[in-house]
Amino acid sequence: GVHLVKVNYREFDELAGREQTGREREDRARGIVAGGGVEAVIVTLGPAGALVVDADGAVRISAPTVVSPDSAVGAGDSFMGGLALSLDRGLPLVEACTVGVASAAAAMTTPGTEPCRRPQVERMLEAWRAGDTAALTERAGFHWVTIPEGINISGEETFDPTAMRALYDVGYRSAVAGAQWATRPPGLAVETLP
């Protein structure tokens, strides 16, 4: 039989004939595995990470946020490269997918079609595993800031430049004032799904 199938969420939705919710994708992947069609289904979710479903259950792997991506070109190929290399080295599926997610995120920090390099992936993985914002900033080149509660800035569109600038200014002032780093930034977790 087939060991694993890896698709991105757009391909998975296309196979279903419509856009699916996260829960619908998970249920569909569980059904494919339960039906014996394949041992594992991996659905990459772009900046949201990846969904991994096998006989042991479903796990969602969150991706580290790439604040200023240079290019998403090659991110899927980098995911597959990290996944394949990790499986070949004997890592369990979920851990191998974590390497794949880190590889895809690292690829987004390279210009144009330039592939990511091992040191970039290792820094991304180290920061992801540590779940430490300071490590992300110092070793992976991210710039994180938490906007204090009570700040309400809205714009005319999703990424309104004026609103984004106002949020940046709040974050900058907070950082200059000595705001402490959080130890579990949002979006850096492996979540076992019920």
Phi and psi restraints in degrees (value plus and minus 20) as a CYANA .aco file:
   2 VAL   PHI    -104.6   -64.6
   2 VAL   PSI     111.2   151.2
   3 HIS   PHI     -97.3   -57.3
   3 HIS   PSI     -76.2   -36.2
   4 LEU   PHI    -167.0  -127.0
   4 LEU   PSI     133.7   173.7
   5 VAL   PHI    -144.5  -104.5
   5 VAL   PSI     112.3   152.3
   6 LYS   PHI    -140.6  -100.6
   6 LYS   PSI     103.6   143.6
   7 VAL   PHI    -153.7  -113.7
   7 VAL   PSI     138.5   178.5
   8 ASN   PHI    -109.7   -69.7
   8 ASN   PSI     147.4   187.4
   9 TYR   PHI     -82.5   -42.5
   9 TYR   PSI     -52.3   -12.3
  10 ARG   PHI     -86.5   -46.5
  10 ARG   PSI     -64.3   -24.3
  11 GLU   PHI     -82.8   -42.8
  11 GLU   PSI     -61.9   -21.9
  12 PHE   PHI     -84.3   -44.3
  12 PHE   PSI     -60.8   -20.8
  13 ASP   PHI     -86.2   -46.2
  13 ASP   PSI     -59.1   -19.1
  14 GLU   PHI     -82.4   -42.4
  14 GLU   PSI     -59.9   -19.9
  15 LEU   PHI     -84.3   -44.3
  15 LEU   PSI     -51.2   -11.2
  16 ALA   PHI    -100.6   -60.6
  16 ALA   PSI     -34.7     5.3
  17 GLY   PHI      66.3   106.3
  17 GLY   PSI     -13.3    26.7
  18 ARG   PHI    -189.1  -149.1
  18 ARG   PSI     145.0   185.0
  19 GLU   PHI     -89.3   -49.3
  19 GLU   PSI     114.7   154.7
  20 GLN   PHI    -133.6   -93.6
  20 GLN   PSI     135.9   175.9
  21 THR   PHI     -99.5   -59.5
  21 THR   PSI     148.5   188.5
  22 GLY   PHI     -78.2   -38.2
  22 GLY   PSI     -61.5   -21.5
  23 ARG   PHI     -86.6   -46.6
  23 ARG   PSI     -59.4   -19.4
  24 GLU   PHI     -84.7   -44.7
  24 GLU   PSI     -59.2   -19.2
  25 ARG   PHI     -83.2   -43.2
  25 ARG   PSI     -65.6   -25.6
  26 GLU   PHI     -80.0   -40.0
  26 GLU   PSI     -67.7   -27.7
  27 ASP   PHI     -81.5   -41.5
  27 ASP   PSI     -61.8   -21.8
  28 ARG   PHI     -83.7   -43.7
  28 ARG   PSI     -63.9   -23.9
  29 ALA   PHI     -84.4   -44.4
  29 ALA   PSI     -61.2   -21.2
  30 ARG   PHI     -80.3   -40.3
  30 ARG   PSI     -61.1   -21.1
  31 GLY   PHI     -83.8   -43.8
  31 GLY   PSI     -59.6   -19.6
  32 ILE   PHI     -84.2   -44.2
  32 ILE   PSI     -64.4   -24.4
  33 VAL   PHI     -86.5   -46.5
  33 VAL   PSI     -66.1   -26.1
  34 ALA   PHI     -82.7   -42.7
  34 ALA   PSI     -51.9   -11.9
  35 GLY   PHI     -96.2   -56.2
  35 GLY   PSI     -23.9    16.1
  36 GLY   PHI      60.4   100.4
  36 GLY   PSI     -11.4    28.6
  37 GLY   PHI     -91.5   -51.5
  37 GLY   PSI     -45.7    -5.7
  38 VAL   PHI    -182.4  -142.4
  38 VAL   PSI     131.3   171.3
  39 GLU   PHI     -97.4   -57.4
  39 GLU   PSI     -51.3   -11.3
  40 ALA   PHI    -168.4  -128.4
  40 ALA   PSI     122.3   162.3
  41 VAL   PHI    -140.9  -100.9
  41 VAL   PSI     108.6   148.6
  42 ILE   PHI    -137.6   -97.6
  42 ILE   PSI     105.2   145.2
  43 VAL   PHI    -137.3   -97.3
  43 VAL   PSI      93.7   133.7
  44 THR   PHI     -99.3   -59.3
  44 THR   PSI     120.6   160.6
  45 LEU   PHI    -136.2   -96.2
  45 LEU   PSI       6.0    46.0
  46 GLY   PHI      42.6    82.6
  46 GLY   PSI    -153.2  -113.2
  47 PRO   PHI     -87.1   -47.1
  47 PRO   PSI     -29.3    10.7
  48 ALA   PHI    -108.1   -68.1
  48 ALA   PSI     -23.1    16.9
  49 GLY   PHI      83.5   123.5
  49 GLY   PSI    -147.0  -107.0
  50 ALA   PHI    -174.2  -134.2
  50 ALA   PSI     132.7   172.7
  51 LEU   PHI    -130.7   -90.7
  51 LEU   PSI     108.8   148.8
  52 VAL   PHI    -141.0  -101.0
  52 VAL   PSI     103.5   143.5
  53 VAL   PHI    -147.8  -107.8
  53 VAL   PSI     106.9   146.9
  54 ASP   PHI    -165.2  -125.2
  54 ASP   PSI    -188.3  -148.3
  55 ALA   PHI     -82.4   -42.4
  55 ALA   PSI     -43.3    -3.3
  56 ASP   PHI     -99.8   -59.8
  56 ASP   PSI     -32.5     7.5
  57 GLY   PHI     111.6   151.6
  57 GLY   PSI    -179.5  -139.5
  58 ALA   PHI    -141.3  -101.3
  58 ALA   PSI     118.0   158.0
  59 VAL   PHI    -154.2  -114.2
  59 VAL   PSI     114.5   154.5
  60 ARG   PHI    -126.1   -86.1
  60 ARG   PSI     105.0   145.0
  61 ILE   PHI    -124.1   -84.1
  61 ILE   PSI      95.3   135.3
  62 SER   PHI     -96.5   -56.5
  62 SER   PSI     127.8   167.8
  63 ALA   PHI    -117.1   -77.1
  63 ALA   PSI     126.6   166.6
  64 PRO   PHI     -85.7   -45.7
  64 PRO   PSI     124.1   164.1
  65 THR   PHI     -94.7   -54.7
  65 THR   PSI     109.7   149.7
  66 VAL   PHI    -119.8   -79.8
  66 VAL   PSI      86.8   126.8
  67 VAL   PHI     -83.3   -43.3
  67 VAL   PSI     -67.1   -27.1
  68 SER   PHI    -146.4  -106.4
  68 SER   PSI      56.7    96.7
  69 PRO   PHI     -85.6   -45.6
  69 PRO   PSI     119.5   159.5
  70 ASP   PHI    -102.6   -62.6
  70 ASP   PSI     -61.8   -21.8
  71 SER   PHI    -186.7  -146.7
  71 SER   PSI     119.6   159.6
  72 ALA   PHI    -109.1   -69.1
  72 ALA   PSI     -22.9    17.1
  73 VAL   PHI     -82.1   -42.1
  73 VAL   PSI     106.6   146.6
  74 GLY   PHI      69.1   109.1
  74 GLY   PSI     -22.6    17.4
  75 ALA   PHI     -83.3   -43.3
  75 ALA   PSI     -63.3   -23.3
  76 GLY   PHI     -84.5   -44.5
  76 GLY   PSI     -61.2   -21.2
  77 ASP   PHI     -85.0   -45.0
  77 ASP   PSI     -58.4   -18.4
  78 SER   PHI     -86.6   -46.6
  78 SER   PSI     -57.9   -17.9
  79 PHE   PHI     -77.7   -37.7
  79 PHE   PSI     -69.3   -29.3
  80 MET   PHI     -83.2   -43.2
  80 MET   PSI     -58.9   -18.9
  81 GLY   PHI     -82.8   -42.8
  81 GLY   PSI     -66.6   -26.6
  82 GLY   PHI     -84.0   -44.0
  82 GLY   PSI     -60.7   -20.7
  83 LEU   PHI     -83.9   -43.9
  83 LEU   PSI     -70.8   -30.8
  84 ALA   PHI     -82.7   -42.7
  84 ALA   PSI     -65.4   -25.4
  85 LEU   PHI     -81.7   -41.7
  85 LEU   PSI     -63.2   -23.2
  86 SER   PHI     -86.6   -46.6
  86 SER   PSI     -61.9   -21.9
  87 LEU   PHI     -84.1   -44.1
  87 LEU   PSI     -60.9   -20.9
  88 ASP   PHI     -81.7   -41.7
  88 ASP   PSI     -51.4   -11.4
  89 ARG   PHI    -106.4   -66.4
  89 ARG   PSI     -15.6    24.4
  90 GLY   PHI      69.3   109.3
  90 GLY   PSI      -8.5    31.5
  91 LEU   PHI     -91.4   -51.4
  91 LEU   PSI     127.4   167.4
  92 PRO   PHI     -82.2   -42.2
  92 PRO   PSI     136.6   176.6
  93 LEU   PHI     -74.3   -34.3
  93 LEU   PSI     -68.4   -28.4
  94 VAL   PHI     -84.2   -44.2
  94 VAL   PSI     -61.8   -21.8
  95 GLU   PHI     -86.3   -46.3
  95 GLU   PSI     -58.3   -18.3
  96 ALA   PHI     -83.3   -43.3
  96 ALA   PSI     -58.5   -18.5
  97 CYS   PHI     -88.0   -48.0
  97 CYS   PSI     -52.5   -12.5
  98 THR   PHI     -81.8   -41.8
  98 THR   PSI     -61.8   -21.8
  99 VAL   PHI     -83.5   -43.5
  99 VAL   PSI     -60.2   -20.2
 100 GLY   PHI     -80.9   -40.9
 100 GLY   PSI     -64.3   -24.3
 101 VAL   PHI     -83.0   -43.0
 101 VAL   PSI     -63.6   -23.6
 102 ALA   PHI     -83.8   -43.8
 102 ALA   PSI     -58.0   -18.0
 103 SER   PHI     -84.5   -44.5
 103 SER   PSI     -62.5   -22.5
 104 ALA   PHI     -83.8   -43.8
 104 ALA   PSI     -63.6   -23.6
 105 ALA   PHI     -83.6   -43.6
 105 ALA   PSI     -61.5   -21.5
 106 ALA   PHI     -83.4   -43.4
 106 ALA   PSI     -57.6   -17.6
 107 ALA   PHI     -81.6   -41.6
 107 ALA   PSI     -50.0   -10.0
 108 MET   PHI     -93.4   -53.4
 108 MET   PSI     -31.3     8.7
 109 THR   PHI    -113.7   -73.7
 109 THR   PSI     -19.9    20.1
 110 THR   PHI    -120.8   -80.8
 110 THR   PSI     127.7   167.7
 111 PRO   PHI     -92.8   -52.8
 111 PRO   PSI     122.2   162.2
 112 GLY   PHI      33.8    73.8
 112 GLY   PSI    -147.2  -107.2
 113 THR   PHI    -118.8   -78.8
 113 THR   PSI      -8.7    31.3
 114 GLU   PHI     -85.3   -45.3
 114 GLU   PSI     108.9   148.9
 115 PRO   PHI     -94.0   -54.0
 115 PRO   PSI     138.0   178.0
 116 CYS   PHI     -93.1   -53.1
 116 CYS   PSI     140.6   180.6
 117 ARG   PHI    -134.8   -94.8
 117 ARG   PSI     138.2   178.2
 118 ARG   PHI     -70.9   -30.9
 118 ARG   PSI     -66.5   -26.5
 119 PRO   PHI     -79.1   -39.1
 119 PRO   PSI     -56.5   -16.5
 120 GLN   PHI     -84.8   -44.8
 120 GLN   PSI     -64.2   -24.2
 121 VAL   PHI     -84.6   -44.6
 121 VAL   PSI     -62.9   -22.9
 122 GLU   PHI     -82.5   -42.5
 122 GLU   PSI     -60.9   -20.9
 123 ARG   PHI     -84.7   -44.7
 123 ARG   PSI     -62.3   -22.3
 124 MET   PHI     -82.1   -42.1
 124 MET   PSI     -65.0   -25.0
 125 LEU   PHI     -85.6   -45.6
 125 LEU   PSI     -63.7   -23.7
 126 GLU   PHI     -79.6   -39.6
 126 GLU   PSI     -66.5   -26.5
 127 ALA   PHI     -86.5   -46.5
 127 ALA   PSI     -61.2   -21.2
 128 TRP   PHI     -83.3   -43.3
 128 TRP   PSI     -66.9   -26.9
 129 ARG   PHI     -86.6   -46.6
 129 ARG   PSI     -54.8   -14.8
 130 ALA   PHI     -92.3   -52.3
 130 ALA   PSI     -47.6    -7.6
 131 GLY   PHI      40.9    80.9
 131 GLY   PSI      10.6    50.6
 132 ASP   PHI    -135.0   -95.0
 132 ASP   PSI      96.8   136.8
 133 THR   PHI     -80.5   -40.5
 133 THR   PSI     -59.1   -19.1
 134 ALA   PHI     -82.6   -42.6
 134 ALA   PSI     -60.7   -20.7
 135 ALA   PHI     -84.3   -44.3
 135 ALA   PSI     -59.5   -19.5
 136 LEU   PHI     -81.2   -41.2
 136 LEU   PSI     -63.9   -23.9
 137 THR   PHI     -87.3   -47.3
 137 THR   PSI     -67.9   -27.9
 138 GLU   PHI     -95.6   -55.6
 138 GLU   PSI     -59.9   -19.9
 139 ARG   PHI    -122.4   -82.4
 139 ARG   PSI     -44.7    -4.7
 140 ALA   PHI    -130.4   -90.4
 140 ALA   PSI     -24.3    15.7
 141 GLY   PHI      63.6   103.6
 141 GLY   PSI      -2.6    37.4
 142 PHE   PHI    -108.0   -68.0
 142 PHE   PSI     137.5   177.5
 143 HIS   PHI    -146.5  -106.5
 143 HIS   PSI      85.9   125.9
 144 TRP   PHI    -124.7   -84.7
 144 TRP   PSI     126.3   166.3
 145 VAL   PHI    -171.4  -131.4
 145 VAL   PSI     123.8   163.8
 146 THR   PHI    -123.7   -83.7
 146 THR   PSI     105.5   145.5
 147 ILE   PHI     -98.9   -58.9
 147 ILE   PSI     105.1   145.1
 148 PRO   PHI     -79.2   -39.2
 148 PRO   PSI     129.8   169.8
 149 GLU   PHI     -81.4   -41.4
 149 GLU   PSI     131.3   171.3
 150 GLY   PHI      71.9   111.9
 150 GLY   PSI     -29.4    10.6
 151 ILE   PHI    -103.0   -63.0
 151 ILE   PSI     104.5   144.5
 152 ASN   PHI    -146.4  -106.4
 152 ASN   PSI      79.2   119.2
 153 ILE   PHI    -142.9  -102.9
 153 ILE   PSI     104.5   144.5
 154 SER   PHI    -148.1  -108.1
 154 SER   PSI     139.7   179.7
 155 GLY   PHI    -149.8  -109.8
 155 GLY   PSI    -198.3  -158.3
 156 GLU   PHI     -98.5   -58.5
 156 GLU   PSI     -41.9    -1.9
 157 GLU   PHI    -162.2  -122.2
 157 GLU   PSI     152.6   192.6
 158 THR   PHI     -74.5   -34.5
 158 THR   PSI     -68.8   -28.8
 159 PHE   PHI    -135.2   -95.2
 159 PHE   PSI      38.2    78.2
 160 ASP   PHI     -84.9   -44.9
 160 ASP   PSI     100.6   140.6
 161 PRO   PHI     -78.5   -38.5
 161 PRO   PSI     -56.4   -16.4
 162 THR   PHI     -87.5   -47.5
 162 THR   PSI     -64.6   -24.6
 163 ALA   PHI     -86.6   -46.6
 163 ALA   PSI     -60.3   -20.3
 164 MET   PHI     -83.3   -43.3
 164 MET   PSI     -59.1   -19.1
 165 ARG   PHI     -84.8   -44.8
 165 ARG   PSI     -61.4   -21.4
 166 ALA   PHI     -83.2   -43.2
 166 ALA   PSI     -61.0   -21.0
 167 LEU   PHI     -84.9   -44.9
 167 LEU   PSI     -62.1   -22.1
 168 TYR   PHI     -78.4   -38.4
 168 TYR   PSI     -65.8   -25.8
 169 ASP   PHI     -80.9   -40.9
 169 ASP   PSI     -61.1   -21.1
 170 VAL   PHI     -82.4   -42.4
 170 VAL   PSI     -66.8   -26.8
 171 GLY   PHI     -82.7   -42.7
 171 GLY   PSI     -62.2   -22.2
 172 TYR   PHI     -82.4   -42.4
 172 TYR   PSI     -67.6   -27.6
 173 ARG   PHI     -80.7   -40.7
 173 ARG   PSI     -59.3   -19.3
 174 SER   PHI     -83.0   -43.0
 174 SER   PSI     -63.3   -23.3
 175 ALA   PHI     -86.0   -46.0
 175 ALA   PSI     -62.8   -22.8
 176 VAL   PHI     -83.6   -43.6
 176 VAL   PSI     -53.8   -13.8
 177 ALA   PHI     -95.1   -55.1
 177 ALA   PSI     -26.3    13.7
 178 GLY   PHI      75.9   115.9
 178 GLY   PSI       8.7    48.7
 179 ALA   PHI     -75.8   -35.8
 179 ALA   PSI     120.5   160.5
 180 GLN   PHI     -99.3   -59.3
 180 GLN   PSI     128.5   168.5
 181 TRP   PHI     -94.1   -54.1
 181 TRP   PSI     122.7   162.7
 182 ALA   PHI    -103.3   -63.3
 182 ALA   PSI     132.6   172.6
 183 THR   PHI    -115.1   -75.1
 183 THR   PSI     -37.6     2.4
 184 ARG   PHI    -149.0  -109.0
 184 ARG   PSI      58.6    98.6
 185 PRO   PHI     -83.4   -43.4
 185 PRO   PSI     132.4   172.4
 186 PRO   PHI     -83.5   -43.5
 186 PRO   PSI     125.2   165.2
 187 GLY   PHI      67.8   107.8
 187 GLY   PSI     -10.0    30.0
 188 LEU   PHI    -145.4  -105.4
 188 LEU   PSI      55.5    95.5
 189 ALA   PHI    -175.6  -135.6
 189 ALA   PSI     136.0   176.0
 190 VAL   PHI    -125.1   -85.1
 190 VAL   PSI     101.9   141.9
 191 GLU   PHI    -133.4   -93.4
 191 GLU   PSI      97.6   137.6
 192 THR   PHI    -100.6   -60.6
 192 THR   PSI     105.5   145.5
 193 LEU   PHI    -108.2   -68.2
 193 LEU   PSI     126.5   166.5
